Amino acid sequence: MEIEEIQKIADYCLHCKTKPCKKGCPLGNDITEFIEYIKVKEYKKAYYKLLDTTVLQPVCGRICPYYEQCQGSCVRGVKGEPVNIGILESFIGDMAIKENWKIERLEEKKDKKIAIVGGGPAGITASAYLARRGYNVTIYEKHNNLGGLLVHGIPDFRLPRKTVEETINKILALDVNVVLGKELGNDIDLEELAKENDAVLLAFGANISSKMGIEGENLDGVFGANELLEYENFPSLEGKRVAVIRWW
Ligand code: SF4
């Protein structure tokens, strides 16, 4: 998107004192203030404002259900269209990658080790904030790449792999260690991890579809989203009629 259009979107924001958009964001991103920086073209400051609460701006800006969260709470949306916060967030996140703005360490290195089991969004986010605070962090991931649901559960056209990879590389530059292809229970023992580290964070994610509790959901040909997206465990549906049920 052209920068003029970005400025136009930012200028549409009313800089509400009560910050309903921030309240609507599960992370508590200070949306009002990061947009204010965009208005005056202080993009780097906008990035560091977002960094207070998220390291996944290029990802969240693309895939968050913002129409129900921050944008869903936007005052502009009461009588018209809400501010397009998602586009502004991904714009700033993409710029941070392009300009190589670093995620700064906030505290000196500590003599403390933390193991994180699971390299999905929760694990990599935790690794970033712990590394910023000086902890020596190692992520253990069962797949041969990091990202979890971001790479195994969301198609590339919705969230480009390159964006995920570049976002993660920015976090790893904080000196986060990564052990790939190791699964807890098979290759790693929890007790040993606990002995070798000062703390262990289990960040497995939610990779089993929850059941709807309705009749017929166990019939052949009915699949949960995770089975479809993460495990690609379904027959070819080419030329077939498919019904999609949104459930939450
Ligand atoms: S609620 Fe909407 S208009 Fe108000 S500060 Fe947030 S984004 Fe801007």
Boltz pocket constraint, residues with backbone or C-beta under 6 A from the ligand:
constraints:
  - pocket:
      binder: B
      contacts: [[A, 12], [A, 13], [A, 14], [A, 15], [A, 16], [A, 19], [A, 20], [A, 21], [A, 22], [A, 31], [A, 32], [A, 35], [A, 70], [A, 73], [A, 74], [A, 75], [A, 76], [A, 83], [A, 85]]
      max_distance: 6.0
